[in-house]
Amino acid sequence: MKCLVGAVIVLFGMITSGQASEPCGKISIADMNWSSATLIANVDLFILEHGYGCDAELVPGDTMPTTISMMEKGEPDIAPELWSNSAREAIDKAVAEKRLRIAGSSLSDGGEEGFWVPEYMVKKDPSLATISGVIANAKLFEHPEDPSISGFFGCPAGWNCQTSTAHLFDALKLADAGFEMVDPGSSAGLAGSIAKAYERGESWFGYYWSPTAVLGKYKMVKVDFESGVDFDHFTTCTTQEECENPKATMYPPAPVHTITTEAFASKSPAAFEYLSRRSFKNAQMNTLLAWMEENQAEGDVAMEEFLNNYESTWMPWVSSEVAMKVKKALAEL
């Protein structure tokens, strides 16, 4: 009887530890080719390796190739930041067939898109936080090539957002208000136009998205279209090239998930639970991305910055035992 009681106590201790009885083994984590994704991948790598005893490695990834590989080959085990709209039907099907599992939202606010103006302009005139205020003050937003007309900076050519931006430009009747679309040429050109305006204290009005280093460095205000969000119209018309009668609608948040294979989730429930809790807010991620850009930091360096200076964010994601292991490993770097 004493042996039985002792065995039960040991077993209970292993279960309540949340990991001792759950082997993690060798796992692979997709390291996507954009800054927020590589930061999250490196955070997951360090926490899973040192906190949960996983033999973890990073492998190159991108949205569609990673999704297809996870569904068809069962690898990599984890996609830390997957913008799932682009493959929503395939992911839902794979989840229903128990090939993939959605751990949670890597960005709790979702990806954010919109039309923006500098914060300093809104502080001077709060009406500029609304589309009616922007239209009423269209002459403030001089076109960079022709000051006699108003300029709106659009989405870079060839990007998916070019379609929705053009339709919303029409739906909001910005041309009637004197605006002309400005082609930024590239992502760098669009970011550079914001930086130039901010550094000179000039006006700026155009499309941008979050999380990004630009919105971490330059405080911008998303313009309220005073329309609310019409999700059905946005998905069936605003984002479609053949949309004949676009209506005004705010951009709905884009779901950004952490996806794992079902095999990983079943084998390592404690590690999966960590992934289900691990989530960043856009404002915080913007700040981290700005830090990465200013310091020319790769994902592994940004991971150290985050784990060392944002304990109040990441420690609630894990047990106290795991947190101690992670902090010990950090101290040894």
Beta strands, then each sheet from edge to edge (+ up, - down):
strand 1: 26-32
strand 2: 55-61
strand 3: 78-83
strand 4: 100-105
strand 5: 112-118
strand 6: 150-153
strand 7: 179-182
strand 8: 206-210
strand 9: 220-222
strand 10: 256-261
sheet 1: 1+ 2+
sheet 2: 3+ 10- 4+
sheet 3: 8+ 5- 9+
sheet 4: 6+ 7+
end
